[in-house]
């Protein structure tokens, strides 16, 4: 039986409490298969979650899961630093370098962004579960999951719109869309569900009055100019400090909102009886967020720890646990969702990203505009970028402030393999997704 989710002290939006739950539906016989749920808390870095030691109560639902026996890693690494490539790796089990997904060579072409989507020939988790007789459902606050091939194989979709006239599925709008999708499900067929929670992705909403651990403040809508000023070094020290304080406050509260919707998803599934045949839940993030480290803000550029290190939870209603490796690749979502066990051969802990034209004008030069790769082995991290290879000992230098030579390090061969895969990948970009990127705040409409 699922635990009773912790009620948050935040007065707005109201805690997810159902006073008169709908009748429980008989879903599966004992012989039918487990309900499988993958929850991606978009843009949530591990260091800003209370379940991984942050001093603000940002993730009480995740903490409750751990208290109820969930396996937890705070040293999982996203496959890339933004949504499209990371989700592609989650859904296929392949690395980003193998898939070649991301931005296309040449970047912006004729005013349209050219992306390399998930290839049609890739086989996704949704397709694999569909072959097993599951109904497959995607509810996503991130519109890119509906415009870049990531929705391949899903029977039911509820995805944010890409225009100002279409709703963005966050907070209460997400809850309504999710509840509507769940209420339409076939109670006789097993369920594979993927949820993307977008609350922690900027622009961040306001902190309301009455939050005990944060002052009330306005949100950051229309604040893209401040991101630019920060990235270009155009703020005074005082303005820079004030900007970061506000950004961190809003980001922490946004993670709290995302965590609230994790609780809503699981509680609604329990109310509708989807735990009757067993339930296994995976929670992670597709990437983190820079909050001033190395002079950077947001994500989708360099592969530093703030942008790649994410939480990873596994929870099963039968009390089973998984000994999660550390460090670990978050693309293990694929194997753990599909079969409920770790593969015999663990995937390389790696991340990669191709040049992103949208950051070129934000950062005074080459920062964030080049391809980059990284691998992790124990406490060693090796990175490759245009300026060459470097290595970091994260045990003594967690902030990656003192690069050393990668020559002779045990992970150097693995790093060079990733770079070779990246530089030889056949990558053909497609246009027509500019509105989705604009909706996500990646493209300045000005």
N, C-alpha and C positions, 0 to 999 in steps of 0.2 A: 504493500500500500504506500502511495506517495505521501511524503510528509506534508504537514500543514505549512503553507508558505508563510514566511515572516511578513507581518504587516509593517510597512514603512511608516516612519513618523512624519513624512512629508505630506502637507495638507493638499497639495495640488500637483498632478491630478489625483483623484481619490484613490486610496488603496484598492487593490483588486480583491474585493470581498463579495461573494455571491450569497445574498440572504435567503433567496428561494431558488435553489438550483433546479434545473430541468431534470426530469426523470432520467435515471441512468439507463442507457441503452445496452442491451446484451449485444456484444460486438462479435466475439469469436468463441468457437469451441476450444477446448483445451488442446486439440490437435493442431489448431491453426497457429500462425506464426506471430512472432513478436512485433509490436509496433516499434518502428525505428524513427527517431527524431534527430535531425541535425539542426542545431541553432548556431548561426553565425552572428555574433555581436559585432557588427561592422565597426571598424576603426577603434578597437579597444586594445590598448597596450597593457601588458601584464602589470607594469609598475604602478598603474593608476587604479588597480582593483584592490579592494580591501581583502579579497580572498587570497591575494598574493602579497599582502603586507602593507598596502597603502593605509595611511593613518586617518583617512576619511571613510565613512561607511558607504562606499559606492556600490558594493555588490552583495547585499544581504541575502539575496536568493541563492547566489552561487555558494556563499558560506553555509547556507542551510543544506544545500546538496552535499557539500563535503561532510558536514556533521551527520548526514544520513548515510554516509558510506561511499560517496563519490571518490573516484581516483582523480587526482589533481596534479598537473604539471604547470609550474610557472616559468619553465624554460622550454616552451614550445616555440617554434619559429615558423612564421607564415612563409608560404612559398614565394611571395613577392611583396611589394610595398603598396599594391593597390588591388582593387576589387576583381577586375577581369581575370588576370593571370592566377591569382590565388584561388578563386572559386573554380577555375578550370582544373587546377591541380587537385582540389578537394573532390571534384566530381568524377575525375578519371583515374586518380592515383598516379598520374604521370607528373614529372617535374615540369616547371615552366620552360626550362631550356629545351626539353624534349618537344613540348607542344608548340613552342614558338609564338605563343599568344602574347598580346600586348599592343604597343604602338608600332606602326609600320615604318619602314625606312622612308625618310623624307618628311615624316610628321604631317604637318598641315599641308594639304594639297587643294588648291582652288577654294580655300576657305572652309573646307570640310576636313574634319579629323579622320585620319585613316587608321583604323584599328585592325589588328589581326584577331579575329574571333576564334572561338572554339571550333575546330574543323568538324565538318559534318560526319566524317568517318570515325571520329572519336566515339567511344562507348561510355555513357555516363552512368552514374549510380541509379538515376531514375529509370534508365532503360533496363539496367540489370534487375532492379526490383520489379519492374513491369513484367519482365520475362518470368518472374517467380509468382505472378498472380497478384501482386500488390497494386493498390491504387496509389498514384504518386502525386503529391501536392506540393506546390511552391507558393509561399506567401512572402513577398519581398518588399521591403521599403526602398531598396536600391534598384533604380530603374534599369541599370546596366544588365541585370540578370534577365531582362526581357528583350535586349537589343543586341546581344553579342554571342548568341548560341548557347548560353548557359541554361536556358529553359528547355533544352533538348530532352525529350522523354517524359515530361511532366503532363499528366492528364488534366490537372486543375491548376490554374494560375491566378494569383491575385498579386499584381505588381504595380508599384507606383507609376504614375503617369510621367510624361516627359515635357509637358507644357504647363503654364501657369493655371490653366483651366482644369487640370486634372489633379486629383489629390495625391499628396505624398504620404505614404502609409507609415506614419510614425505616431507614437503615443495613442490617443484614443482612436484615430483613424485606422491605425494598424489593428487595434483590438476589434473594431467593428468588422474590418475586412476578414480578419482571421476567424472570428466567430461565425461569420456567414459561410466561409469555406468549410469549416468543420461541420456545420449543421447540414451541409449538402452531401456529406460523405455517405458511401454505402456501408452500412454497419456489418455487412456479411463478408466484406473483402478486407484483407489486412492492409495496413497503412504505412507508407513511407512518406515522411514529411520533412521538408526543408524550409527553414525560416531564416530570413535575413532581417535583422533589427538595425535600423539606420540612425537611431537617436544620437549616437556618439559622433556621427559625421557632421562636420560643419555645414551650414551655419547653425550654431548652437542656440537653442531657445533660452528664454529667461529663467532665472531662479525666482520662484514666487516667494511671497512673504511666508514666514513661519517655518522655514527649513532650519532646524536647530544647528546644523553644522556649516551653513553658508549664509552670507548676507544676501538679501533680495537684490536683484540687479537685472537690467535689460539684457535681451539676447543680442546676438551678433549679426542679425540680418543686415545686409548692406555693408558689412564690415570688410569686404574683400580688399578695399583700398588700404586698410590697416595691415592686413597680411602682406601686401606688397611693400608698404613702407618699412615694415619690420624686416622683410627679406632683403631689401636693398640697403639696409643700414641707415635709413633716413630719419629714424626716431631719436630724440634725445634720450639720455640715460633714464631720466624720470619718466618720460612717456613710454619708453621701452619696458620699464619695470611695471608700470601701471597696466600696460597692454597684456603682459604675460600673466600678471595676477588675475586679471579678468578672464583671460583665455583659459587658464587652469581651473578657475572656479566653474565656469560654464561647462567645460569639458568633463569635469568630475561629476557635475550634476547630470549631464547628458548620459554618462555611463550608468548612473543610478536609474535614470528613466529606462534605459535599455534593459537593465537587470530586472526592473519591474515587469517588463513585458516577457522576459523569460518565465517569471512566475505565472503570468497570465496564461501563457501557452500551455504550461504543464498542468495548471489547475483546470483549465477548460478541457484538456484531454482526459483528465481523471473524471471530471463530472460527466463526460459523455461515454465513459466506460472503455476508453482505448487502452487502459492499463490491464484489462481483464486477462488478456493472453500474454501478458508480459510487456515490459516497456524498457527500451534502452535509449539513452539520451547522450548525445555528444554536444558539447558547447565549446566554441573557440572563437577566434576572430580571424578576419582575412588580412589584417595588417594593424599596425599601431598608429602613432601620431607623434610628430615632433612638436615639442612645446618650448622651443628656444634653444634646445641642445644644438651645439655646433652652428648657432646662428640660423637655424632652420625652423620653419613652422609648417604645419600640415604633414603631408606624406607624399607618396608617389614619386619620390626622387631617390635619395641615397638609402642604402640598406643598413643604416645604423641600428643599434639596439632599440631605440624608441619606436622605429617604424616596423620592426620585424618580430620582436619578442612579444608573444601573446599568451594568454591563459588557455588551458586545455583541460576539460573535465569529461569524465566518463561516469555515467550513473546508470545502474540497472535495477529494476524493481525486484529482482530475485536476490539482491545483495551481493552479486558477484563483483569482483574488482579486477582491474588490469594494472599490472606493474608497468606504468608508463616510463619509458626511458627518458633520461635527461643528459644532454639536450635531446629534443625530439623534433621531428618534422610534423607540422600540423597537417600535412597531407595524409597522415595516418587516419584522418577522418574517413577516407575511402574504405580502407580495410576493416576498421573497427565498426563502421556502419554496416558494411556488407556481410561480414561473417562473425562479428562480435569478438574477434581475437586478433592479436598482433600477427603480422606475417612472419614466416620463418626467417626471412631476410629483411631487416629494417631498411627503409629508404634512407638515402643520404640526407643529412640535415643541411639543406641548401636553399638559397634564394637567388633570384635573378630578376633583372628589370632592364628594359630597353630604353633608349633615349626618349625623353618626354618633352615635346616642344612647348608645352604650356608653362613650363617652369623657366624657360630660357630668359625671359624678360624680367623675371622676378628676383634674380639672384646675382646680378653683376658678374656675368661670366659663365664659366663652365659648370658650376655647382648644379648638379641635378639634371644636366642635359645629356649625359653620356650613359652608355650601357654600364651595368655593374653586376657583379656576382659575389656571393659570399658562401662560405661553408663553415660549419661548426663541428668541432671534435673535442669532446670533454670541455675544458675551459679555453681552448684555443679557438680563435676566430680568424679566418683568413679572408681577405677581400681583394677583389680585382676591379680596377676601373681604368680610365684612360691613362692615368699617371702611373699605372703599374700595380704590382702586388704589394700587400702589406699584411701584417699579422698583429693580433692583440691577445694579451692574456687577460681574459675577462675576470679572473679571480682577483687580480691585483689592479686591473685597469678597467673597471666596468663601464666607465664613461668613454672608452675608446679615445683617450687623450694622447696616448704615447704609442704611435705605430712603430713596429719593428720589422725587420726583414722576414719575408716568408720563405726564404731560401732554406731548404733542408727540413722544414717543418713537416710533420707527419701528414698534414692535410693538404699539402701543396699539390700532390698528384690529383686529388679529388677536385680541387679548385680548378686546375687546368683542364680536367675533363669537362666540367660545367662550362667553362669559357669556350672550349672547342665546340660543344653542342650549341651554344648560343651563336657563335660566329659562323656556323655552317648551316643553321636552320633555314629552311625555305619558308619565307614569310611574305604572304601577299595580303596587303591591307584592303579594306573595304571602306567606302564612305557612307554618309547618310546617318551617322550616329551623333552628329554635333549637338542636337537638341538634348539627347540623353546626358551627354557630358556637361552641357550647360546647366541642366537641371541639378546635376550633382555638384555644381560649383567649380568644375575643373576648367571651364572656359569662361572668360570674362565677357559678358554680353556687350560691354562697351566696346 
